[in-house]
Amino acid sequence: MAGVAIMGYGVVGSGVAEIIEQHQKMISARAGQDIFVKYILDIRDFPDSPYRDKMIKDFSIIENDPEVTTVVETIGGCGVAYDFTKRALLAGKNVVTSNKELVARHAVEFFAIAADQNVNYLFEASVGGGIPVIRPINQCLAANTIQEVYGILNGTTNYILTRMIKAGLTFDEALKEAQALGYAEANPTADIEGDDACRKICILSALSFGFHVYPEMVRIEGIQHITPEDIAFGDAIGRKIKLLGRAKRLADDQIYVSVAPYLIPAECPLSTIDGVFNGIIVKGDSVGEVMFYGRGAGKLPTASAIVADVIDAAKHNRARKWMDWGDAEPNRIANCRKVEHAYFVRVQAQNLAEVYDIARELFGEITPIEQTASVSSSDGAFLTKSIAEGVLFQKLAQLDDRCGASVVKNKLMLL
């Protein structure tokens, strides 16, 4: 028998209890032993819950119960969730989590404790919700040297950009719509500024390249500065704007890690992923390119991934799975200012021809984008050749200076 304790009875935690209770016979058969929810830990009261008889408020009950073999952590954050996770592992219990922030910050520490205790720390639900991506990278692609992993990792920002593209909404209008539908939080900062996607690409990077990547090592740029003009010029060249988390192995074996809005071509499969859906592409040296697609959040999709890890933990109880990576290697993280990309640059001026002439002097060859009916006569844009980001910033500052005004309004990397 494998008792499960769920920490946090919010949206995801309640979904875990629901799936285990509804599919207990099937889940137990697949695990090879009886799986059941023994405790649900939460500081709140739920008198109308069908699981009210399992509710507790004292973590030590879970910690000291030998019948509990797996603890599910859906509390979130790095406060009490960190303390309870560490204590559960030290007590010789498997821990399964959807907490991307905790994994991105403390996975290496938890891996070491899990190894000492011969238990598992599993986190399939921390990236992509119900999309299976952690286990496939760790197991199915284990024979590959991963060259690159990138994708749409945040459903909120993808919904906002989709509505800006398809309905012509401004960023503020699309954000308000997302909030009204429950796709964005009242405080959407972590989503729109790229922090949520950053935590996820940290996990995917570590899993793919073998060493921990902390959020502060990642170049982060959000979508709050994207305008209808950017959308229109992108459409004119057959590209869409998507917020991507990206980790790429460079020629010198350094790893470039970023979260930023990219202009991606129509032939890229990610260009067709709209709304709250996520998509992740992994490139291996043997398998080539593989893609994972689905709902990246939500009660049951995320709970589905958690319960799959619960089954895995039961199968490997006291027989640890190989699911970890080494500590951070800061010297292997590429300086983003030195990494080269081709760029889209949007400008605004009454004399665009003069701006383009100066841009040619600064950048060499550029490709002006033809104006569309949806932008004003003073709005313009051009594409650069591949250039280091640090050099780009210098030249854009020179462009403003030479034009005698702040003509540069935005810049985006091209995928």
N, C-alpha and C positions, 0 to 999 in steps of 0.2 A: 504493500500500500504506500502511496505517495501523497501525503497531505500538502496542500498548497495554501499559503497565506498571501493574501493580496493587500498591499499597502497603498491606500488611497482609493476611495470609492467615488471617484469623479466619472467623467465620461468614459475614459478608457478602462479604468478599474472595474466599473460596473459591467462593461462589455466583456471583460475576461470572465467574470463570475457567470454571466449569462451564457457564454459559449460553453464553458465547462459543464454547467448544470444541464443545458439542453442536449449536449452531445457527449455526455459522460461515458456511455457505453462504448461508442466508437473511439473516443480519445483514449480510454483505458486499454482497449484492444490494441491500438497502435503503439501505446507506450509499453505494453507487456505487463502492466500492473494497474491496480485500481487508482485512478486519479480523482481526487475530490477536493473541494474547497473547504478548509477547516476554519480559517479565520479571515476576517476582513478588518483591517486596521484603519480607523479614521477618527479624528477628534470630534467630528460632527455626529449628530444623532440622525438616524433614518428609521423612524418608527413605522413607516409604511413600506419599507423595503421587504421583499420576500426573503432576504438574507439577514434579517435583523437579529436572528438567533446566533449568527456567526460574528456579529460586530463586537470588536474590542477596542480599547484605547491605550492599552499598555503593551509596548513592543516586547517587553521581557517575556511575556507569555509565549510569543512566537519563538523567541530566541532560545527558550529553555524547553520547548516541546520537541522531543525526538521524532514524533510522528510527522512533523513538518519537515519535508526534505527540500522543498523549493519555495522561495519567497519571490513574489512578483512586485516590483517597485514601479508604481505609476504616480508617485507623489509629485515628481518634477523638481527642478532646481537643484542646487548644490548645498542646501542647508541640512535639514533633518534627513533628507533622502540619502545624503552622503553618510551620515552617522549610522543610520539603520542598515544601509547596504554593507558597510564595513563590518558591523557587528554580526550581521547574518552570515557573511562569509567566514568570519572568525569562529562562528558557532558550527561550522561545517555544513552549511546549507547552500544549495545552488541559488543564484540570484538571476532573475530574468527581468529586463527593464526595457522601457520605451524612452527613457530619459536621455535624450541626445546631449544635453548640456553636461550631465554627469559623466557620460562616456567620454565626451570630448575633453573633459578636464582631468578625470581621475582613473581612466581605464587601466593605465600601466600599474598603478598601485593596487587596483582590485585584481588584476591578473596575477600579481605576485602572491597575494593572499590566497586566491583560489588555487594556485599551484601548490602552496604549502598545505592547504587543507584537502587537496584532491577533490575539489568541487568545480563547478562551472559558473562563469559569469557570461551570460548570453544577452544579446541586444539586437536581434533582427529587426525589431519594431522601431529602433532609433532612427533609421533612415528609410524614407519611402513608405511609411505606414505599413500597409498590407502587401506592398510589392516585395517579393523575395529577391534580395540583392546581396545581403551580407553573407549568407550561407553559400550562394553560388560563387561569389568571388573567392571565399575561403576554401571551398571544396571543389566545385566543378571546374574552376579555372586555375586550380593549384599548379598545373603543369605549365602555365604561361608566365612569362615575364610581362607584367602589366605595363603598357606604355602610356596609357591615358585613361582617366575616368572623368566624365563630365555629364551634366544634365540639369534638368529642371527639378529642383529639390524643394521648392516651396509653392504650395498650391495657392496661397493668398496672392502672391505677386503675379503668378501666372494668370489668375483670374482677372486681376486689375489690368494687366497688359492685354489680355484677350479682349476685354471690353473696350479698351482704348483703340485697339485695332479694328474690331468688328462693328462697334457702335459709335465710334468717333467721340467718345467721352474724354474729358480731361482727366488727369491723374486724380484730382480731388473728387470729381464726380464718381469715378470708378471705385475709389476707396470707400466712399459713403455707401455705394450700392453693395459692396462686399461686406461691409459692417452690418447693413440692414439684413442681409441674407445669412449672417452668422459665419461667413468665410474669413472675416478679419476681426481681430480683437478690438475692444474699445481703445486700447493703446496698441497700435499696430507697429510700433517702432522696430521690434525684433524681426518682423517679417519684411517691411518695406526698406529697411536699411541694410538688410542682408545678413543679420546676425544668425537667424535660424538656419539659413542655407550654409553659413560658415561652419557651424557645429557639425552639420551633416557631411560637408566635404572634408572636414578634419578626420572624421571616422573613416570615410571611404579612402582617403589618402593613406592613412595609417595601415589600413587593411591591405591596400594595394602595394604599398612600397616598403612596409615592414618596420616603420618607426613612427612614434607618436608625433602628431602635428597639433600644436596648441592654437586656439583661435587667434591669439595675438601675432602668430606667424603668417597669417593669411591676409592678402590684399582684399579689402572689402569695399564694395561700392553698391549702393542701393538703387532703387528705381524712382525715388521721389522727384528727381530732376527731369524725368522723361516727359516730353510734350507731344501734342498732336503733330507738330511740325516734324519732329524726329520720326514719328510713325509714318507720315506722308512721304518723306524722302526715302525712308527704308522701303516702302512699298514701290516707289518709283524704280528701284534697282532690284526688285524681286526678293527683298529680305524682310524678316520680321525681327522684332526686338524680344529677346527672352532673357530673363535673369538666370544665369548659369553658375553653378559651382563647378570648378574645373581644377583638376590636378594632372599635370603632364610631366613625364620624364624627359629631360632635355639631353642634348648630345653629350654633355659633360657629366651626366648621371645626377645632376641636381634636379630638384623637383620644383616646378612652378605651381603655386596654389593660389587660386583667386576665387572671389565671388564678385560678379559684375554683370551688368546688362550687355549682351552681345547682339550685334546684327548678324543673324544666321541665314544662310541661303535656303531657298525653297527645297533643294534636294536633300537637306539634312532632315532626318526623320523627326527631330525635335520641333521643327517648324510647324508641324501639324498637331501638336499637343496643345490643347486649349483648355480653358476653364481651370478647375482645381486639380486636374490630373498632373502627375509627375512622370518624367521619363529619364532614364539613366543609361548612358552608353559606356561600355567598357571595351577598351582595345587591348587585346593580348597579342603577343608575338606569334603565337601558333594558331589560335582560334580566329584571329581577325577581330571584327567588330560585332559585339552582341548588345542587345538593347532590352531593358526592363521597363515596363509601362503599367500604370494603374493608378488607383486612388492613393494619394500620398498621406492621407490623414482620415480621420473619422473614427467613430466609436468601434464598429465591428471590424473594419479592415485592419486597424491597428491591433485590436484585441486578437484577431486571427493570427497575426504574426507572433504575438506574445505566447499564445497557447501552443503554437508550433514549437517554440523554444521550451515550453514547459514539458512537452512530450519528449523532446530531445534530451532535456536534463534528466528526465526519468529513465530514459534508455541508457544514459551514461552516468547514472548516480554512483558516486564514489569511483568513477572511472573517467577522468577528466578528458574533455575534448581539446583538440589543439585549436584554440581560438584566441590568439593574442598577437602582440607585436612588441618591439623594443621601445626603449625610452627615446625621447626627442633627440634629433641630430640637427641642431640649428644650422650647421655649416652646409647641410645638404638642401636647405631651402633657398631657392634662387632669389636674388634681389629683383623685385618686380620692375624696378626702374631700368634695369638693364635688359629685360626680355623684350624681344621685338614682336610687334603686331602691325598689321595694316589697320588704319583707323578711318572712321567716318567723323568728319568735323562739320558742325553746323555753325553758320555765321549769319550775321544780320548787319546790313549796311545799305545805304542808298545807292552806292556805286559798287556793285558786286564784281564787275569786271576788274576794277582796280584791286579789290581784295584778292581775287584769284591770281592776278599778276604778281602781287607781292608774295602770295603763298607759293607760287612756282619758284620764285627766287630763293625762298627759304627751304622748301621741301624737295625741290627738283620737280620731278613729274608728279602732277596731281590729276585727278579725274573729277571735274565739276559734275554735279548731278542736276539734271534738267528740272526746272521748277514745275510743280503741278498746280492745278486750279485751287487746291485746298490751302496753299500757302500764299503769303503776301509777296509783293514784288521785291521787298527788301530782304526776304529770307532766302538764303542760299546754303549749299553744302558741297563738300568735296571729299574724295577718298584719297588717302595717302598710300604710298608704298610702305613696305614693312619698315618700322622704325622703333627704336627703343623708347619706352615710355618716358624716361627722364629727358631724352632729347626732344621728344614731342612737346613736353611741357615748356621747355625752353623756347622752342620755335613758335608755339602758340602765344607765349608772352611777347615775343618779338613781333608777331603779326599784329597783336593789339597795339603795341607801341608804334609800329610803322604806320598803322592806320589812324593813329591819334584818337582812338576810342576803343571801348570794349566790344569788339565785333564777334569774338568767339563766344558762342552760347552753349555749346555742348560738344562732347566727343564720346564716341563709342568704339569699342574694339570690334573688328570683324572676325568671325569664326572661319 
